[in-house]
Amino acid sequence: MALGTYFYQQKDYIQAKKMLDSCVMFNNQNDHCGYYRAQIAFDEQDYNLAKIIFKGVLGLQPNDYASWNMLGLTFMELKHYDSAEFCFKNAVKLNSKESKFFANWGKNQLLRGNPSHALELFNTAIFLDPKYSNFYVNRAIILEKLGRKDSAIQDLKAAQTLDPQNKIVKSKLNELSPSYTYLYIGLGILFIFLFAFLVFRKKKTN
């Protein structure tokens, strides 16, 4: 188990799978081995396998909130949003202090077409942990969908403060923020014409 976890953390999935598969084979009641094996399947985008293994883990440990959250993410990837909803509710019920559970549930609600509930969930996620720039980006997307453009811009600015190099945030801010570039150019051209007109009129008068 320890070696399997070590190889997983090192991103050596070939060795990790060998160790974890062996662990599960000799002790199919070891939910830790199952969890990490399912995590590898998820990382490798083998979502059907991940779903099966995470369900097996929860059969052994029904109160494992981390597995409920991961199973919810797996169902989201499979576009089974109703099943994902059930999983995230269980994860939050078992651990209501984990901000990412609320954020993941919020993403699922947005995919289900419920932006108002998604906003409530991201409000909770940010209340629990205001240091994740991605939370603000996602809430900005929701606020924009709800027609609250100014609030969306404020969230994007908050995300930019937390992560100044985030290109997605910069792009989204440029998209939503009013651009004054053309206004300044127009005013500059108008000023030049006005100045030229006054000079011409002065010369004509003289």
C-alpha positions as CSV (number, residue, x, y, z in Angstrom):
1,M,0.0,0.0,0.0
2,A,2.7,2.5,1.0
3,L,4.7,1.8,-2.2
4,G,1.6,2.1,-4.3
5,T,0.8,5.5,-2.7
6,Y,4.4,6.6,-3.1
7,F,4.5,5.8,-6.8
8,Y,1.1,7.5,-7.3
9,Q,2.4,10.7,-5.6
10,Q,5.5,10.5,-7.9
11,K,3.1,10.2,-10.9
12,D,4.6,6.9,-11.8
13,Y,1.3,5.3,-12.7
14,I,2.7,2.1,-14.2
15,Q,4.4,1.1,-10.9
16,A,1.6,2.5,-8.8
17,K,-1.0,0.4,-10.7
18,K,1.1,-2.8,-10.2
19,M,1.4,-2.2,-6.5
20,L,-2.2,-1.1,-5.9
21,D,-3.6,-3.9,-8.1
22,S,-1.6,-6.4,-6.1
23,C,-2.8,-4.8,-2.8
24,V,-6.4,-5.1,-3.9
25,M,-5.9,-8.7,-5.2
26,F,-4.6,-9.9,-1.9
27,N,-6.8,-7.8,0.3
28,N,-10.0,-6.6,-1.5
29,Q,-11.1,-5.1,1.8
30,N,-8.4,-2.5,1.7
31,D,-10.3,0.7,0.8
32,H,-7.1,2.8,0.7
33,C,-5.7,0.7,-2.2
34,G,-9.0,0.9,-4.0
35,Y,-9.2,4.7,-3.5
36,Y,-5.8,5.4,-5.1
37,R,-6.4,2.9,-7.8
38,A,-9.6,4.6,-8.7
39,Q,-7.8,8.0,-8.5
40,I,-5.3,6.8,-11.1
41,A,-8.2,5.6,-13.4
42,F,-9.7,9.1,-13.0
43,D,-6.5,10.9,-13.8
44,E,-6.1,8.7,-16.9
45,Q,-9.6,9.6,-17.9
46,D,-10.9,6.0,-17.6
47,Y,-14.0,7.3,-15.9
48,N,-16.1,4.1,-16.2
49,L,-13.3,2.1,-14.4
50,A,-13.0,4.9,-11.8
51,K,-16.7,4.8,-11.2
52,I,-16.7,1.1,-10.5
53,I,-13.7,1.2,-8.1
54,F,-15.0,4.3,-6.2
55,K,-18.3,2.5,-5.8
56,G,-16.4,-0.5,-4.4
57,V,-14.5,1.8,-2.0
58,L,-17.8,3.3,-0.7
59,G,-19.2,-0.2,-0.3
60,L,-16.5,-0.7,2.3
61,Q,-16.5,2.8,3.7
62,P,-19.8,4.5,3.1
63,N,-18.7,7.6,5.2
64,D,-15.7,8.3,3.0
65,Y,-16.4,11.8,2.0
66,A,-13.3,12.0,-0.3
67,S,-14.6,9.1,-2.3
68,W,-18.1,10.6,-2.5
69,N,-16.6,13.8,-3.9
70,M,-14.4,11.9,-6.4
71,L,-17.3,9.7,-7.5
72,G,-19.3,12.9,-8.1
73,L,-16.5,14.3,-10.2
74,T,-16.4,11.0,-12.1
75,F,-20.2,11.2,-12.8
76,M,-19.7,14.8,-14.0
77,E,-17.1,13.7,-16.5
78,L,-19.6,11.1,-17.7
79,K,-22.3,13.8,-17.9
80,H,-24.4,12.0,-15.3
81,Y,-25.3,15.1,-13.5
82,D,-28.1,13.8,-11.3
83,S,-25.9,11.0,-10.0
84,A,-23.1,13.6,-9.4
85,E,-25.6,15.7,-7.4
86,F,-26.3,12.8,-5.1
87,C,-22.6,12.2,-4.5
88,F,-21.8,15.8,-3.7
89,K,-24.7,16.1,-1.3
90,N,-23.3,13.1,0.6
91,A,-19.8,14.5,0.6
92,V,-21.0,17.9,2.0
93,K,-23.2,16.1,4.5
94,L,-20.2,14.1,5.8
95,N,-17.8,17.1,5.8
96,S,-19.3,20.5,5.6
97,K,-16.0,22.3,6.1
98,E,-14.4,21.3,2.8
99,S,-14.7,24.2,0.5
100,K,-13.9,22.2,-2.7
101,F,-16.9,20.0,-2.1
102,F,-19.2,23.0,-2.3
103,A,-17.3,24.3,-5.4
104,N,-17.6,21.0,-7.2
105,W,-21.3,20.8,-6.3
106,G,-21.7,24.4,-7.6
107,K,-20.1,23.4,-10.9
108,N,-22.5,20.5,-11.2
109,Q,-25.5,22.8,-10.5
110,L,-24.3,25.1,-13.2
111,L,-24.1,22.2,-15.7
112,R,-27.6,21.2,-14.6
113,G,-28.9,24.7,-15.5
114,N,-29.3,26.0,-11.9
115,P,-27.1,29.1,-11.8
116,S,-28.8,30.6,-8.7
117,H,-28.1,27.5,-6.6
118,A,-24.6,27.3,-8.1
119,L,-24.0,30.9,-6.9
120,E,-25.1,29.9,-3.3
121,L,-22.7,27.0,-3.3
122,F,-19.8,29.1,-4.5
123,N,-20.6,31.7,-1.9
124,T,-20.2,29.0,0.7
125,A,-17.0,27.7,-0.9
126,I,-15.5,31.2,-0.8
127,F,-16.7,31.9,2.7
128,L,-14.9,28.7,3.8
129,D,-11.7,29.4,1.9
130,P,-11.3,32.8,0.2
131,K,-7.8,32.1,-1.1
132,Y,-8.7,30.0,-4.2
133,S,-8.6,32.2,-7.3
134,N,-10.5,29.6,-9.2
135,F,-13.5,29.9,-6.9
136,Y,-13.8,33.6,-7.9
137,V,-13.4,32.8,-11.6
138,N,-16.2,30.3,-11.5
139,R,-18.5,32.6,-9.4
140,A,-17.8,35.4,-12.0
141,I,-19.0,33.1,-14.8
142,I,-22.2,32.4,-12.8
143,L,-22.7,36.1,-12.0
144,E,-22.3,36.9,-15.7
145,K,-25.0,34.3,-16.6
146,L,-27.3,35.9,-14.0
147,G,-26.8,39.4,-15.6
148,R,-24.6,40.7,-12.8
149,K,-21.7,42.0,-14.8
150,D,-20.3,44.5,-12.3
151,S,-20.2,41.8,-9.6
152,A,-18.6,39.4,-12.0
153,I,-15.8,42.0,-12.8
154,Q,-15.2,42.4,-9.0
155,D,-14.8,38.6,-8.6
156,L,-12.3,38.5,-11.6
157,K,-10.3,41.4,-10.0
158,A,-10.2,39.4,-6.7
159,A,-9.0,36.3,-8.7
160,Q,-6.3,38.5,-10.4
161,T,-5.1,39.7,-7.0
162,L,-4.7,36.1,-5.9
163,D,-3.2,34.9,-9.1
164,P,-1.8,37.8,-11.2
165,Q,-0.4,35.5,-13.9
166,N,-3.7,33.8,-14.7
167,K,-4.3,34.3,-18.4
168,I,-7.9,33.2,-18.2
169,V,-8.7,35.9,-15.7
170,K,-7.0,38.6,-17.8
171,S,-8.9,37.5,-20.9
172,K,-12.2,37.4,-19.1
173,L,-11.6,40.8,-17.5
174,N,-10.8,42.3,-20.9
175,E,-14.0,40.8,-22.2
176,L,-16.2,42.1,-19.5
177,S,-14.5,45.4,-18.6
178,P,-15.4,48.5,-20.6
179,S,-12.6,49.4,-23.0
180,Y,-11.7,53.1,-23.2
181,T,-9.0,52.7,-25.8
182,Y,-11.1,53.7,-28.7
183,L,-12.6,56.6,-26.8
184,Y,-9.2,58.0,-25.9
185,I,-8.1,57.7,-29.6
186,G,-11.2,59.5,-30.7
187,L,-10.7,62.3,-28.2
188,G,-7.1,62.6,-29.3
189,I,-8.0,62.9,-33.0
190,L,-10.8,65.5,-32.1
191,F,-8.3,67.5,-30.1
192,I,-5.8,67.6,-33.0
193,F,-8.5,68.7,-35.4
194,L,-9.7,71.4,-33.0
195,F,-6.2,72.6,-32.4
196,A,-5.5,72.7,-36.2
197,F,-8.8,74.6,-36.7
198,L,-7.9,77.2,-34.1
199,V,-4.4,77.7,-35.6
200,F,-5.9,78.1,-39.1
201,R,-8.5,80.6,-37.9
202,K,-5.9,82.6,-36.1
203,K,-3.7,82.8,-39.2
204,K,-6.7,83.8,-41.4
205,T,-7.6,86.6,-38.9
206,N,-4.1,87.9,-39.0
